[in-house]
């Protein structure tokens, strides 16, 4: 487990993963394969951040910049997807 993440950060990452999986399910039901693939592509590295980013240069900020920001730019209605991570910035800037 990534010992550099706080419990709150780990929970926030898991909430983002949960929200993303729900979005993928909804996209699949609606037949929007491109959007489902985009969400899956953005989130597939999140387990690595949770498990072992203390052994690499991964961080929540980097994950948001590299994966979530481009996804939200492409699909602005997904802006709430990263809300749990945004909320952390108010706690620990």
N, C-alpha and C positions, 0 to 999 in steps of 0.2 A: 504494500500500500504506500502511496505517496505521503511521506511524513511531513512534506513542506506545505501541504494543504491543511487548513483548519477544518474542523468538523463542519462549520457553516459553509465553507467553500466546497467541500465534498458534497454536501447536501444540495447546494445550488447547482453543481454540475449534474448531479443525478436528476434534478428537477428539469433541467434543460433537455437531458436525454429523454426523459419521460414525455415532455411536451413534443419533442421532435418525433418520437415514435407514434404518438397519437396523430400528429400531422401526416406522417407517412401513411398510416392506416386510412385516414380520411381521404388522402390523395388517391390511394389505391382504389378505394370504394368509388370515388368519382371518376376513375379512369385517367387521372392526371399523372401519367408515368414520369414525365419530365420533371415536374415539381417534386414528386416523391424521390426521384433520383437525386435531385439537387439537395434536398434536406438530408438524405442519407449520406451523401458525399460530405456535407458540412459537419455532420455529427460523428462520422465513423472513427475519428481520432480521439473523441472524448474519453473513452475508456482508458486509453493510454495516458492521458493527462491525469486521470484519477489514480491510476495504478502506479505509474513510474516516471512522472515528470520530474521527480526529485533527482533522477539520474540523467536528466537531459536538460535542454534549455527551454522546455515547454513551460508555459504559464497560462493562467486564465486570460490575462490581457492579450497574449500572443494568439491564443485560440480564438478569442473574439475578433481580433484584427484580421487574421488569416482566413477564417472559415465563416464565422457568423456575420460579420459586416458585409462581405460580398453576397451572401445569401439574402440578407435583409435588403440590400440595395436592389437585388433582382426581384424580390418579392416583398415589397414594403409592408404588406399586411402581416408579415411574420415578425414585426418589430417586438412583439411581446415574448417571442421565443427566448431571448436572452435576458429578460427582465430579472430572473433570479441572480444572474451575474452582475447586472447593472446595479442591483440593490446592494451588492457587496461593496461596491465602490463608496457607498455612503458610510459603511462601517469601517472600512480599511482602505483609504485612498492610495 
